[in-house]
Amino acid sequence: MKTTYNTIVSMALTALLCACDSFLDIKPKGERIPETAADYKTMISHYDIQKMGETYPIYLTDDCYLPDMAFSTSSQGLNTIKPSLKRLYTFDRQVFGDGEDDTFWSSSYSRIFTNNVVIREVMDATEGSTAEKSAIRGEALVNRALDYLYLVNAYAKHYNEATADADAGVPLLLNADISQTNLTRTSVKGVYQQILADLNEAESSLPEEISGNAFHATKDAARGLRARVYLYMGNYAEALKAANEVIARHDTLLDLTRYEVVKPAGQIGRTNVPDADANPESIFIKYAPYIFGLSSQVFPSDSLLKLYEDADMRKVLFMAETFRGKPLPRPIWVPYVRANTAISTPELFLIAAECEARVGYMPHALALVNKLRAHRIKDNGYVSLADKDSVLSFVLEERRRELAFNGFLRLIDLKRLNLDPRFATTVKHVGDTETWVLPPNDPRYVLPIPQRVMRFNANTMTQNER
């Protein structure tokens, strides 16, 4: 049965997932029924489908700093941010109050519903070749896989092969039935297995080359996401294999040393760094909910700032001690480049480098990171290291520099690296009169399931300990 939709895609995108007496408060409103392959492609091209992941979990990490009192009206402080963000930053056990919506959860499942409709129905569409319809279905599978990867890494413990089969993940919804109730949480392992199944199926039907632009998925989008999945699982051999497959076809890096701040007092257009599809590093593009991510919302922490050399263009271009014409006591994060939360070349370089350092050939790891650094730091000298642990630490530091404030990748890295005593981190947020501490493997690294979702599935779903 075809799913109706209002001006192509309103069936799910304006609904929230926890406001009535069922798990999904998604009510399709029918003005038009998708019939052609072009209709379904329009659905997965919708602006809201092009968003993915969240930025607010970064407030749990060691990358951000907020002063007790905002330095100016153009920057944030603990006295100005939303209560939920303050609770995250101060490691409160409660995050969202009963009347506050967690849009990360609701938006993710809304997109999943839309992609489920496409996955189920598009092969029966009219006016399109089998290859075209298969590609649309493959992209919806990649979309669903990415949403579930972010959900399971936000609302569950990190993947640990020893416990993943028992650790509670997130509800796994694979059809377009919006009336489901009494849902249960699939195990972390089960969610990861579905993610990999979606990506494997998608790869077989997606085109090799980009059709139009990087907002649409190719085989390399599926392969690149698979590399990330295997990295998070600790399967470094498979992560390396997947990353190398993509790098063999996409090894272009943007030379940031060629760019500059052209509007020091500006916001949008502050630098001349290309973004989105104009950036040759983009393999598959998804935006953060706010497309400029955390621009002007946070300050890099002292520990993050110390990792950058003065000639590092990521610091020069994306951090500023003067913002909107006003000097600040410390640099603020202001890239105003549209944040890509999907797949890009630098992340694949870093995945491959980390895996080479762990299970491969150390010179390859160093070569990858040094190539990246040559495109980020003016007059950068080649870094040569002798022992395996030093190379791995070097790669992980570079990963933190490169991926700073990209979605909530740092939180996922903290969770996975906390499983290794060598890299376990105690996060400290220091205020004027109080210091808040988040020890390694603390349950507060895991976000709570939204309260309204729990109420309407109270007999079948367990809440995260915090």
C-alpha positions as CSV (number, residue, x, y, z in Angstrom):
1,M,0.0,0.0,0.0
2,K,1.4,3.4,-1.0
3,T,2.1,5.9,1.7
4,T,0.6,9.3,1.2
5,Y,2.6,12.5,1.6
6,N,1.9,16.2,1.6
7,T,3.9,18.0,-1.1
8,I,6.1,14.9,-1.3
9,V,7.5,14.4,2.2
10,S,5.6,15.9,5.1
11,M,4.5,12.5,6.3
12,A,7.2,12.4,8.9
13,L,9.4,15.4,8.9
14,T,7.3,17.7,11.0
15,A,6.2,15.1,13.5
16,L,7.8,14.2,16.8
17,L,8.2,10.8,18.1
18,C,6.8,10.8,21.5
19,A,3.7,13.1,22.0
20,C,0.8,10.7,22.0
21,D,-0.2,7.2,23.3
22,S,2.2,5.4,21.0
23,F,5.9,5.4,20.3
24,L,5.7,7.2,17.0
25,D,3.6,10.3,16.8
26,I,3.9,10.4,13.0
27,K,0.7,11.1,11.1
28,P,1.0,11.1,7.3
29,K,-1.2,13.8,5.7
30,G,-2.2,13.0,2.2
31,E,-2.3,15.4,-0.6
32,R,-0.2,13.4,-3.0
33,I,0.9,9.8,-3.3
34,P,4.4,9.1,-4.6
35,E,4.2,7.2,-7.8
36,T,7.3,7.7,-9.9
37,A,10.9,7.1,-9.2
38,A,11.4,10.9,-9.3
39,D,8.8,11.3,-6.5
40,Y,10.8,9.0,-4.3
41,K,14.1,10.7,-5.2
42,T,12.5,14.0,-4.2
43,M,11.6,12.5,-0.8
44,I,15.2,11.5,0.0
45,S,16.4,14.9,-1.4
46,H,14.2,16.9,1.0
47,Y,16.0,19.5,3.1
48,D,15.2,17.7,6.4
49,I,16.4,14.4,5.1
50,Q,19.7,16.1,4.2
51,K,20.3,16.7,7.9
52,M,21.9,14.0,10.1
53,G,23.1,13.6,13.6
54,E,23.4,16.3,16.3
55,T,25.9,18.7,17.8
56,Y,24.6,19.1,21.4
57,P,26.3,16.0,22.7
58,I,29.7,17.8,22.2
59,Y,28.9,19.7,25.5
60,L,29.8,16.4,27.3
61,T,33.3,16.4,25.9
62,D,36.7,17.8,26.6
63,D,36.7,19.8,23.4
64,C,34.4,22.7,24.6
65,Y,34.6,25.4,27.2
66,L,31.9,27.8,28.4
67,P,32.4,30.6,30.9
68,D,30.1,31.0,33.8
69,M,29.0,34.4,32.4
70,A,28.9,35.1,28.6
71,F,31.8,37.4,27.6
72,S,29.6,39.4,25.3
73,T,26.1,39.3,23.6
74,S,27.7,37.6,20.6
75,S,29.0,34.6,22.6
76,Q,27.5,32.0,24.9
77,G,28.0,31.3,28.6
78,L,26.4,29.0,31.2
79,N,24.1,31.9,32.0
80,T,22.7,32.1,28.5
81,I,22.5,28.6,27.0
82,K,19.5,26.4,27.2
83,P,18.9,24.5,30.5
84,S,19.4,21.1,28.7
85,L,22.8,22.2,27.4
86,K,23.9,23.5,30.8
87,R,22.9,20.2,32.3
88,L,25.0,18.4,29.7
89,Y,28.0,20.7,30.3
90,T,27.8,20.2,34.1
91,F,27.3,16.4,33.8
92,D,23.9,16.5,35.4
93,R,22.2,13.1,35.6
94,Q,19.1,14.7,34.1
95,V,19.3,16.3,30.6
96,F,15.9,17.1,29.3
97,G,13.0,18.2,31.5
98,D,9.6,16.6,31.1
99,G,8.5,19.5,28.9
100,E,11.6,19.6,26.7
101,D,11.9,17.8,23.4
102,D,15.0,15.8,22.5
103,T,15.1,16.6,18.7
104,F,18.0,14.3,18.2
105,W,15.9,11.3,18.9
106,S,12.7,12.6,17.3
107,S,14.3,13.9,14.1
108,S,16.3,10.7,13.6
109,Y,13.3,8.4,13.8
110,S,11.3,10.7,11.6
111,R,14.0,10.4,8.9
112,I,14.1,6.7,9.5
113,F,10.3,6.4,8.9
114,T,10.7,8.3,5.6
115,N,13.6,6.2,4.4
116,N,11.7,3.1,5.4
117,V,8.8,4.2,3.1
118,V,11.3,4.6,0.2
119,I,13.0,1.3,0.9
120,R,9.7,-0.6,0.9
121,E,8.0,1.1,-2.0
122,V,10.4,2.6,-4.6
123,M,11.0,-0.6,-6.6
124,D,7.3,-0.6,-7.5
125,A,7.4,3.0,-8.7
126,T,6.7,4.0,-12.3
127,E,8.7,6.0,-14.8
128,G,12.1,4.9,-13.8
129,S,14.7,2.3,-14.7
130,T,15.5,-0.6,-12.4
131,A,18.9,0.9,-11.9
132,E,17.5,4.3,-11.0
133,K,15.1,2.9,-8.5
134,S,17.8,0.6,-7.0
135,A,20.0,3.6,-6.5
136,I,17.3,5.5,-4.7
137,R,16.6,2.6,-2.5
138,G,20.3,2.2,-1.9
139,E,20.6,5.8,-0.8
140,A,17.7,5.4,1.6
141,L,19.5,2.3,3.1
142,V,22.7,4.4,3.6
143,N,20.6,7.2,5.2
144,R,19.0,4.7,7.6
145,A,22.3,3.1,8.5
146,L,23.8,6.5,9.3
147,D,20.9,7.5,11.5
148,Y,21.1,4.3,13.4
149,L,24.8,4.6,13.8
150,Y,24.4,8.0,15.5
151,L,21.5,6.8,17.6
152,V,23.2,3.7,19.0
153,N,26.3,5.7,19.7
154,A,24.3,8.4,21.6
155,Y,21.8,6.4,23.5
156,A,23.7,3.2,24.3
157,K,27.1,2.1,25.6
158,H,29.9,1.9,23.1
159,Y,30.3,-1.3,21.1
160,N,32.3,-3.8,23.1
161,E,32.4,-7.3,21.5
162,A,32.3,-8.9,25.0
163,T,29.1,-7.2,26.0
164,A,27.4,-5.9,22.8
165,D,25.0,-8.8,22.6
166,A,23.6,-7.9,26.1
167,D,23.9,-4.1,26.1
168,A,20.6,-2.3,25.3
169,G,20.8,-0.4,22.1
170,V,17.9,1.5,20.5
171,P,14.5,0.4,19.0
172,L,15.1,-1.0,15.5
173,L,12.3,0.0,13.2
174,L,12.6,-1.4,9.7
175,N,9.1,-0.8,8.2
176,A,6.8,2.1,7.6
177,D,4.2,1.1,10.3
178,I,3.7,4.2,12.4
179,S,1.3,2.5,14.8
180,Q,3.8,0.3,16.6
181,T,3.7,0.2,20.4
182,N,5.4,-1.6,23.2
183,L,8.7,-1.3,21.5
184,T,11.9,-2.9,22.8
185,R,15.5,-1.9,22.5
186,T,17.5,-4.1,20.2
187,S,21.0,-4.9,21.5
188,V,24.0,-2.8,20.5
189,K,25.3,-5.8,18.5
190,G,21.9,-6.2,16.8
191,V,21.8,-2.6,15.7
192,Y,25.4,-2.7,14.3
193,Q,24.5,-5.9,12.4
194,Q,21.5,-4.1,10.8
195,I,23.7,-1.1,10.0
196,L,26.2,-3.4,8.2
197,A,23.4,-5.3,6.4
198,D,22.0,-2.0,5.1
199,L,25.4,-0.8,3.9
200,N,26.2,-4.1,2.2
201,E,22.8,-4.1,0.5
202,A,23.1,-0.5,-0.5
203,E,26.6,-0.9,-2.0
204,S,25.4,-3.4,-4.5
205,S,22.8,-1.1,-5.9
206,L,24.4,2.4,-5.7
207,P,26.3,3.9,-8.6
208,E,30.1,4.1,-8.6
209,E,30.2,7.7,-9.6
210,I,28.3,10.7,-8.1
211,S,25.1,11.4,-10.0
212,G,24.6,15.2,-9.7
213,N,26.4,16.0,-6.4
214,A,27.7,14.6,-3.2
215,F,24.4,15.0,-1.5
216,H,23.5,11.7,-3.1
217,A,25.1,8.4,-2.2
218,T,27.5,6.3,-4.2
219,K,29.2,3.0,-3.5
220,D,32.0,5.0,-1.8
221,A,29.5,6.5,0.6
222,A,28.5,3.0,1.7
223,R,32.1,1.9,1.9
224,G,33.2,5.0,3.8
225,L,30.5,4.6,6.3
226,R,31.4,0.9,6.7
227,A,34.9,2.0,7.5
228,R,33.6,4.2,10.3
229,V,31.3,1.4,11.6
230,Y,34.1,-1.2,11.7
231,L,36.4,1.4,13.5
232,Y,33.8,1.8,16.2
233,M,33.5,-1.9,16.5
234,G,37.2,-2.3,17.0
235,N,37.5,-4.4,13.8
236,Y,40.5,-2.5,12.5
237,A,41.4,-4.9,9.7
238,E,38.0,-4.5,8.1
239,A,37.9,-0.8,8.8
240,L,41.3,-0.4,7.0
241,K,40.1,-2.4,4.0
242,A,37.0,-0.3,3.6
243,A,38.9,3.0,4.1
244,N,41.6,2.1,1.6
245,E,38.9,1.2,-1.0
246,V,37.6,4.7,-0.9
247,I,41.0,6.5,-0.6
248,A,42.1,4.7,-3.8
249,R,39.4,6.7,-5.6
250,H,39.1,9.8,-3.3
251,D,42.5,11.0,-2.1
252,T,42.1,14.7,-2.7
253,L,42.6,17.0,0.3
254,L,41.8,20.7,0.5
255,D,44.9,22.8,1.0
256,L,43.8,25.1,3.8
257,T,47.1,27.0,3.6
258,R,45.8,28.7,0.5
259,Y,42.8,30.2,2.3
260,E,42.3,33.1,4.6
261,V,39.9,35.1,6.8
262,V,38.4,37.6,4.4
263,K,35.8,39.1,6.8
264,P,37.2,39.2,10.3
265,A,34.1,40.8,11.7
266,G,31.7,38.7,9.7
267,Q,29.9,35.4,10.2
268,I,28.7,33.7,7.0
269,G,31.5,34.3,4.5
270,R,34.0,35.0,7.2
271,T,36.6,32.8,5.3
272,N,36.9,31.9,1.7
273,V,37.1,28.1,2.5
274,P,34.8,26.2,0.2
275,D,32.2,24.0,1.8
276,A,29.5,21.4,0.9
277,D,29.7,20.3,-2.7
278,A,32.4,22.9,-3.5
279,N,34.8,21.1,-1.2
280,P,36.6,18.3,-3.0
281,E,36.9,16.4,0.2
282,S,33.1,15.7,0.4
283,I,32.3,12.1,-0.5
284,F,28.7,12.1,0.9
285,I,27.2,15.2,2.5
286,K,24.8,15.5,5.4
287,Y,24.3,18.7,7.4
288,A,24.1,19.1,11.1
289,P,20.6,20.3,12.2
290,Y,22.0,23.8,12.3
291,I,24.1,23.7,9.1
292,F,26.9,25.8,10.6
293,G,27.2,23.4,13.5
294,L,28.5,25.0,16.7
295,S,29.9,28.1,15.1
296,S,30.0,30.9,17.7
297,Q,28.3,28.6,20.3
298,V,31.3,27.3,22.1
299,F,35.0,28.0,22.9
300,P,37.7,25.4,22.3
301,S,38.9,24.0,25.6
302,D,42.5,24.6,26.8
303,S,43.4,21.0,26.1
304,L,42.1,21.2,22.5
305,L,43.8,24.6,21.9
306,K,47.2,23.2,23.0
307,L,47.1,20.6,20.3
308,Y,47.3,23.3,17.5
309,E,50.5,24.9,16.3
310,D,50.3,28.6,15.5
311,A,50.7,27.9,11.8
312,D,47.8,25.4,11.8
313,M,45.2,26.8,9.5
314,R,42.4,25.0,11.4
315,K,43.2,27.3,14.2
316,V,43.8,30.4,12.1
317,L,40.7,30.1,10.0
318,F,38.2,28.6,12.4
319,M,39.0,30.2,15.7
320,A,39.1,33.9,16.5
321,E,40.0,36.1,19.5
322,T,37.8,38.9,18.0
323,F,34.3,38.1,16.9
324,R,31.8,40.5,15.3
325,G,34.2,43.3,16.0
326,K,34.6,42.6,19.8
327,P,37.7,41.2,21.4
328,L,37.2,38.1,23.6
329,P,39.5,36.8,26.4
330,R,40.0,33.5,24.6
331,P,39.5,32.1,21.0
332,I,35.9,31.2,20.0
333,W,34.9,28.5,17.4
334,V,33.7,30.4,14.4
335,P,34.3,28.5,11.1
336,Y,30.9,29.3,9.6
337,V,31.5,26.5,7.1
338,R,28.6,24.1,6.6
339,A,29.3,21.1,8.7
340,N,29.3,17.7,6.9
341,T,28.3,15.0,9.3
342,A,28.6,12.2,6.7
343,I,31.7,11.0,4.9
344,S,34.8,13.0,3.8
345,T,38.3,12.2,2.7
346,P,40.1,13.5,5.9
347,E,38.2,11.2,8.1
348,L,39.0,8.2,5.9
349,F,42.7,9.2,6.0
350,L,42.5,9.2,9.8
351,I,40.6,5.9,10.0
352,A,43.1,4.2,7.7
353,A,46.0,5.8,9.6
354,E,44.7,4.6,13.0
355,C,44.1,1.1,11.7
356,E,47.6,1.0,10.1
357,A,49.0,2.0,13.5
358,R,47.0,-0.7,15.3
359,V,47.2,-3.7,12.9
360,G,49.1,-2.6,9.8
361,Y,52.3,-0.8,8.8
362,M,53.4,2.2,10.8
363,P,55.1,4.0,7.9
364,H,51.8,4.0,6.1
365,A,50.1,5.5,9.1
366,L,52.6,8.3,9.3
367,A,52.5,9.0,5.6
368,L,48.7,9.4,5.7
369,V,48.8,11.8,8.7
370,N,51.7,13.8,7.3
371,K,49.9,14.2,4.0
372,L,46.9,15.6,5.9
373,R,49.0,17.9,8.0
374,A,50.8,19.2,4.9
375,H,47.4,20.4,3.7
376,R,46.6,22.0,7.1
377,I,49.8,23.6,8.5
378,K,52.0,26.1,6.8
379,D,55.5,25.0,6.2
380,N,54.7,21.7,8.0
381,G,57.7,19.4,8.6
382,Y,57.4,15.6,8.2
383,V,56.8,14.0,11.6
384,S,58.7,10.7,12.0
385,L,58.1,8.4,15.0
386,A,59.7,5.1,15.9
387,D,57.4,3.1,18.1
388,K,53.8,1.9,17.6
389,D,52.3,3.6,20.7
390,S,53.8,6.9,19.7
391,V,52.4,6.6,16.2
392,L,48.9,5.7,17.5
393,S,48.9,8.6,19.9
394,F,50.0,10.9,17.1
395,V,47.2,9.7,14.9
396,L,44.6,10.1,17.6
397,E,45.7,13.6,18.4
398,E,45.5,14.5,14.7
399,R,42.0,13.0,14.6
400,R,41.0,15.3,17.5
401,R,42.4,18.3,15.7
402,E,40.8,17.6,12.4
403,L,37.3,16.5,13.6
404,A,36.9,19.1,16.3
405,F,33.2,20.0,16.7
406,N,32.1,17.9,13.8
407,G,28.7,16.6,15.0
408,F,29.5,14.6,18.1
409,L,32.3,12.5,16.8
410,R,34.5,13.5,19.8
411,L,32.0,12.0,22.2
412,I,32.0,8.7,20.3
413,D,35.8,8.8,20.3
414,L,35.9,9.4,24.1
415,K,33.5,6.4,24.6
416,R,35.5,4.0,22.5
417,L,38.9,5.1,23.7
418,N,37.8,4.9,27.3
419,L,37.7,1.1,26.8
420,D,41.5,1.2,26.5
421,P,43.3,2.3,29.7
422,R,46.1,3.9,27.6
423,F,43.7,6.5,26.2
424,A,41.0,6.8,28.9
425,T,40.1,10.4,29.6
426,T,38.7,12.2,32.6
427,V,36.7,15.2,31.3
428,K,36.8,18.3,33.5
429,H,34.8,21.4,32.9
430,V,36.1,24.2,35.1
431,G,33.9,27.1,36.2
432,D,34.6,30.1,38.3
433,T,33.7,28.4,41.6
434,E,33.1,24.8,40.7
435,T,34.6,22.0,38.6
436,W,32.5,19.3,37.0
437,V,34.1,15.9,36.4
438,L,33.2,13.0,34.1
439,P,35.3,9.9,34.7
440,P,36.1,7.3,32.0
441,N,33.2,4.9,31.3
442,D,30.8,6.9,33.5
443,P,27.1,6.1,32.6
444,R,26.6,9.8,31.9
445,Y,28.4,9.4,28.6
446,V,25.2,7.8,27.4
447,L,22.2,10.1,26.7
448,P,18.8,9.2,28.4
449,I,16.0,7.9,26.3
450,P,13.4,10.7,26.1
451,Q,11.0,10.7,29.1
452,R,7.9,10.7,27.0
453,V,9.1,7.8,24.9
454,M,9.7,5.9,28.2
455,R,6.2,6.7,29.5
456,F,4.5,5.2,26.4
457,N,6.7,2.1,26.4
458,A,7.2,1.8,30.1
459,N,6.5,-2.0,30.2
460,T,8.9,-2.9,27.4
461,M,11.8,-0.4,27.3
462,T,14.5,0.1,29.9
463,Q,16.0,3.5,30.7
464,N,19.7,4.2,30.6
465,E,21.4,4.5,33.9
466,R,22.9,7.9,34.5
